[in-house]
Amino acid sequence: MRGKFKLALMALMMMACSKEGPSPGRDLDFDYGRGLSHEKIVLGERLENPYKTENITKALASLYPTKADRVDIRTTDLYVRFLPSDMAEYDTLSSLGLRLMDHPLDYAIMVEGDWYHDSEIPEEDMTWQYTVVPAGFSFPDIRYEVIDECFIADNSATRASDGIDWEAVERQAYIMTGNEGLLLPESKSSKSSSCPQGRITIVDEHYNGGQAIGVSGVKVSCNSFVRFDDDYTDKDGYFRMNKSFSSNIRYRLIFDNEKGFSIGFNLVLVPASISTLGKSSPSGINMTVTKDSEDKLFRRCVVNNAAYDYICSCEAADGLEVASPPSSLRIWLLHSLRASSAVMMRHGTVLDNDLLKKFLGEYSSLVKFFLPDLTIGVKGADEYREIYSSTSHELAHSSHFMKVGKDYWNRYIRYIIESFITSSGITYGDGTESDAGYCEVGEMWAYYLESLIYKKRYGGDFPTFGNSYWFKPEIFRYLDSRGVTCGEIFEVLDTEVSSAKSLEMALITEYPTKRSLIERAFDKY
């Protein structure tokens, strides 16, 4: 979706296919993907879809003239496009498990990119969403058009016992429809029986000795025309598809993580950003992202890893011992802002629109459509550890939200925004305003947990994030260094704790044997 949002948007199967780790001879690739555009896709000419039922039928008859009339080729899939009118309709389609693409699948791509908007659709409206559905699909009450009836052999019940080499039929369909140039040479055809696999990695210069680490839990998607497959990377960035392909295929990262969060938006109205990886071999790809890569791709991958690591640590028995963020967490990356926030709007907080307009500026008109939970301002941020740290801070807020609920959060976020507006950009006010106590507790917690996560990852002394403000995250760091754990601190952060004084009393009540330590910490700061 663009139009009236234009200024804001522009600112901003087989055992062989099981996931078993790296493949022999596959090295990290620091060059693959460089130079790709991450702006608008530029389409070329329309191509004849080789998977159309009539084209597969002709290809079968060409290769098996004596068997063709005995093989029952029936449409297995429909290539369709939907035109959702709003986010609710888009979410309905997503909930059905459809792979939605904002550009047609049967066109040559002249210039790769991350998004597309149909020129015949008004810029203020959502564009067509292209996908493939089963032949017997029950269409929801959303505008749609069937483009082609298709036959995809993997989805046909006849495949196992009909004695037909369907990979050969597929290749013949490519040849007969003028798409022979997309196929692998015959000498390499044996490779087409393998499933695409590889590894997506990223470099954090200050972690793991500067060696590449996996981009974790992100979805890798690939297709050739209407033939799709996807897989989530594992913790170390490895993926392996279930389907094999005969032609070169287009790869992309979809930032809809297996841990239940998504990173948006993508210069169009979608909850999860997409980064193109370009066209490559059906055997797979390896890609390493660095801070010298395209900035949107780099930042998305860092935020992805920060959120993945955080949730894993919340889930682990020996981890942070704090509540995981809510499911379906929606994270915005705002490339023209530095400030971040945990507005938790998708999960029910209600904020005054005038306040949001003053706080988010040009992004405010997008809020009612996207309903973000966390916004990460990444303007000027080009270091992994900087983006990782600020994301951890906002995730700490989302855990706190899970403990205290919407009413508490409405008062807290309203204070943050009002103080920012009325104090000439002083992020947290001066502590004298109404409801300042909510900010006091919330920011003490988030800066402390951010510091703890940073220290565990990068080593060294306990960072002093937040020390320059009127609230005192030093209190939690003092307690932590003397044996009060992160989980014990989180335990007391309930709805009644809305000031430093009530926080002190809650800690003493919960841990009476540590009373003197707690009092000393609060007296010291």
N, C-alpha and C positions, 0 to 999 in steps of 0.2 A: 504494500500500500504506500502510495506516495502522495502527489497532489498537495493538499493543504498542509501535509506534514513534510513537504519536500526539504525545507531548510534543515529541519531537525534530523531527518533521515540521512541527508548527505553528510551531516556532522558525525553523526555517529558510525549329509545323506549317506555318505559312504564312510567306512572306517578311515579311508585315506583322507577324508575331510575332517577328521576329529582334530581338536586343538591340542597339539602335543608339544608346543614350543618351537624353537627356531628350526629352520630348514638348513641342511648342509650347504655351505657356500654362500649363505645370504648375509651380506655385510650391511652395515648402516650406510645410508646414502645421504650425504650432506648437500647434494646438488639437485636431486629430484624435486620437482615442484617449484623451483625458483623461477621467477619471471612470469608466473601465472597471474592473470588479473583476478582480483577479488571484488571487482565492481560488477557492472551489468553484463549478462551474457549477450553476445551478438549471434543471432541465428543466421545460417546460410540457407541453402535450398532444402525443400522438403524431399525426403527420401521415401522410397517404397518400402513398407514394413514387411520384412521377410517372414514374420511370424503370423501374418494374416492367414486365416484358415485356408483360403483359396490358394495362397502361394505355397503353403506346405503341401496341400493336396497335389498341386502341379509338380512340385519337387519329388514327391513320393512316386508319382506316376512315371516321372523321368528316370528314376533309379530302379524302380521295381515294377516294370510294366505288367508282369504276370501276377503280382501280389496286391497291387494297389486296390483292386476292386474288392479284395477280401479283408482289407483293413478299414475299420470303422473310424474315420477321422471326424470327430465332432469338436466343435468349439469348446475349448477348456477355459478360456479367459476372455475378458472384454477390456480393451484399451479405451478408457473413458476420461472425461474431464468434468470437474465440478466447479461451480461458481458460488462458493459460500458468501452469504451476504454480510456476515459478521463473525466475531471470534467464537461465538457459541456454536455456529454451524461448522466452523473449522474444527473446533474441539470434538464435535460429534463425529466427523470423519476420522480424526486422529484416534478416537476411542475405538473405532472399528478395526484398527490395526493397518490402515492403508498407508502405503508409501507415497506420500504426496510430493509432487515436484511442481515448481511454479513455471516450468517451461515444457514445451512439447517434446516427446521422446523420439519423434520420427523426423527430426531436422538435423542437418549438419550444424556443428558448433564452430563458427568462424573465430570467435574470441571467447575463451573460457571466462567464467565469472561465478559469483556466488548467488546472484539473484536475477530475476527477469520480471518484466511487467508487460503484458499484452498491450500493444498500441491501440487496440480497439476498445479497451476497457478504460473508463475514466480513471485518472491518476489517483483520485481520492477513494476509489473502491478497491477491494481485494481482487487480485487477478485470478485467472483460471488455475486450477490445481489438477495436474495430470497424474493418473495412476492406473493400475491394473487390478481388476477384481475378478473373482471366479464367475464362470458363466451363469450360475444360479444365484448370483448376488441379489439380496433384497435391498433395493435402493432406498435410502432415507428421503425425507421430503426436503431435498435440497436440489437446486437446479443442476442438471447434468446433461451430457451428450455422450453417446456411444460413438467412438471414432472408428474402431475396427473390431471385428470378431477375430480372435486369435486362437492358434493351437500351439501350446508349449508342451513338449513331450513329457517333461518331468511331471506335469500335472495330469497326465493321461493314464487311465487305468489299463490301457492296452500295451503300455511300454514293455512290461516284463516278459510277455509271452508271445509277442507277435513276430519275433525273428527279424525285426527291422533295425538297421543301424540308424538310429534317429539323429546321431551326430552328423552322419553323412548326409541325411536328408536336410538337416538344418543348413549345412554348408551349401548344398545344392540350391536351397531357397535363397541364400545370400547371392549366389552367382546369378540365378535367374531373375532376381529383382534389381540387378545392377549394383549390388553392394559387395562384389568380390574383393574390392580393394580393402575392405575392412577385415578380411579373414587373414589368419596366419598363413604363411606359405605351407604347402603340403609337406615339405621336409620337416616342419616343426609341428605337424598336426598331432603327433603323439603327446605333446605337451598340453593340448587342449583338453585331455581327459583329467587333468589335475585341477583341483579347486584353487581359486585365487587365495593367496596367503601372504603374510608379510609382517612387518613391524612398523609401528609409528612411534617415534621417539622425539624427545626434546632435551635440550641442554640447559641445565641450571649451573651456571659457571661457579657458583659458590657451594655446590652440594655434590656429593659422590665423586669428588676429585675432578669435577668438570666433565665426567663421562656421561654420555646420553642415558636417559631413563625413559621408561615407557610413558606414553600418553594413555592414561588408564581409564577403562570403562566407557570409552567413546565409541559411537557407532560408525563403522566403516561400511559404506554402501557402494555398490557397483551395478552397472547395467550396460546392456547392449540392446537398443530399442526397448521392447517391453519385457525382456528377460532380466530379472532383478535378483539380487541376493544381498544380504548384509550380515554383519557379525559385530559383536562388541569386542573391543580389545580387552585382553586380560590386564592384570596389574602392571605387567612389564611391556605392554603395548603390542603383544602378538595377537593376530587375528587369522582366522581360516574360514572361508566360505564353505557352504554345503553343495553348491552347484558348480559345474564346469562350464566353460565358455569356449567357443571356437574362434571368436574374433577378439580384437583389441576392445577394451572396455573402459568406460569412464568411472573414475573413483571419486569419492567425496567423503569428507568427515561431517557427520551430523551430530551436533552438540546436545544430544538428548541422552544423558548418561544412564547406564544400567543401575546406578545407585539412586535414581529417582529424581534427578534435578535436570533442568535444561538451561542453556545459556543462549540468550537472544539479545537483540533481535537482528534480523538479517537484511536490513534496509527494505524489508517487506513485512507484511503482517504474518509472521510465523513465530511460534514460541521458542524454537530452537534454531540457532544459526547454522548455516551450512558453509563449509569451506571446500572449494573444489580442489582436487588433487590432480586433475587432468586425465588424459587418456593414456593407458599403458597396457602391458601384456596381460593376458588372462591368467598367467601363472602367478601374478601378484605384484606387490610393490613394497619397497622399504623407503621410509622417509624420515629424515631427522630435521626437526624445527629448531632454529636458534633465534637469538634476538636480532639477527640480521635478516631473518625471514620477513615476509610481509607482516605488518604489525598486527592486523586483525587476527590472522591465523595464530601468531605467537601469543597474543594476549588471551585468546579463547582457550588455547591449550594450557596455559598457566592456570587460569581460573578453574578450568576443568580439573586439573590435578590437585589444586588446593582443596576444592570441594570434595573430590573423591577421597583424598587422604584424611580430611576432617571427618567425614562420615564413617570411614573405616575405623578411625580411632575411637569414635563414639561407640561403635558396635563391638570393638574388641574387649575381651575380658580384662586385659591389662592396659587398656587405653585411657582416654581422658576421664571416663566415668561421668559423662554429662549426657543429657538427652540429645538424640540425633535431631537435625533439622526436620521440619515437617515434610511429608512426602509431596511430590510434584512441586518442589521448590523451583521458582522461576527467577533467574538471575539476569539482570541487564548489564551490558557493558556500555558505558557512555564515554565515547571517545573525545568529546569536547568539554568534559567536566573533570574536575579533580576530586570533588567531594563524593563520598559514598554514603549509603544509607541502608537501613533495614526496615523498610516501610511495611512489609508483610501484607501487602494488599490482596494478593491472590488468596490469602488465608484469613481474610475477613476484617482487616482493619479498615476504618472509615476515616478519611481525611478530607478536610475542607478544600474544595477545588481552587479557591483563590490562593490559599496558602501554598498548594502544590505549584501553582503557576508561578508564584514568586520564587519558590525554591528551585524548581527544575527548569524554569525558563522555557526555552523552545521545546523541551521534551514533554512538558506538562500535558499537551493536547493528546499525547499518545497513551496516557495512563489508563483512561477508561477502556481502551482496547486491550492493552497488554497486561495490566494488573501485575506489576512486578512485586517480588518479595524483597530482593536485594538489588541495589544498584551500585555498581563498582565504577567509580570515576577513574579512567585510565589515561587522561590527558597527560602527555609527557612521561608516562611510565614506560620505561624500556628495559628495566631489570627484572628478572624472574623473581628474586626475593622480595622486591618492593610490591609487586602485584600479588604474590603469594601471601604476604603478610597482611595487606589490606583486605584481601578476601577472607582470610582467617578471622579477622576482626568482625566482619559482618556476619560470618557464620556463627561466631560466638553469640551474637545478638539473637540469631534465629533459634539457638538452643534455649536461651533465656526466655524467648517468646513462648516456647513449648511449655515452660514451667509456669508462666504467669498469665497467659491468655490475652484475649483481645482488648478487654476493658483497660487493663493495665497498660497495654501497648499503645492504645489510642492516646492516653495522657502523655506517655513518654515521647512518642514521635511528634505529637503536636508541640510539645515543649521544644524539641530539637529544632523544628522548622521555624516556630515563632521567634525563638531566640536568635536564630541565624538571620532572620529578616529584620528584627528590631534592633539588633546589636551591630549593625553595619558589617555583617559578614563574620562576626565572632561566632565560631561554630557552636559553642555550647553555652553562650551567654556568660554571665558572671556568677551564677549560683544564687542570686537573690530573687529571681523570678518565681512565680507560682509554679509548683510541680517540679522545681529544680531537683528535688530529691530523687525523682525517678531517673533523671539523667545521671545523677551522682552515682547511684548503684549500678545502672546499666553500663555506663562507660568505664567505671572501675573494673567491672567484670570483663568487658570486651577487651580493654587494653591489657589487662593482666593475662587473659587467655591467649591473646595475640602474642604477647611477649614469651609466654611459656612454650607455645608451638614453635616460635622462631628459634628459641634457645635449643629446643630438642632437635630441630632440623639442622641448624647451622653452628651450634656449639657456642663457646665463649661465655661471657658474663650474661646475667639476666638483663635483657634490653630494658630501656627506660621509656618505652612507648607511653605517651599520655602524661608524663610527669610535669609538663609545663602548664597543665590546666588546673582549675581550682579544685577539682575532685582528686582523689588520691589512690590511684591503682597501686601505689607503693605499699599500701596496707596489705593487699593480697600477696604481693611478692614477698613481703616480710614474713607473713604467716607461712607461705609455701616453703620458704627456705628453712623454716623451723619445724617442719613436719605436718602442717595442716595441708591436706591434699586438695587438688583441684576439685575432685568429686565431693569432698566434705564442704568446700566453700559453696559449690553449686547447690548442694542439698538444702541450704537455708534460703535460697533466692526465690521465695514464694511471693504471693500477692501482697502480703503484709509488710514486706521489706521494701520501703520506698524512700529511705534516707540513710545516711551514714549511721545515725543514732539507732534506728530500728535494725540496721544490719548488725551493729555491734551487739545489741541485746539478743538478736536471733542466734548469733554465733555462740554467745555465752550460754544461752538456754540449751542449745543443742550439744555443746561440748563443755560442760561445767568444769571438767578437770583441766581444761586449758584456759581457764578464765584469766589468769594473770598474764599469759602470753597475748591473749586477745586484747586486753586492756592496754598493755604496753604498746602494741602495734598501733592502736587508735590514738593513744596519747602522743606517740612519737611523730605522727603525721597529722 
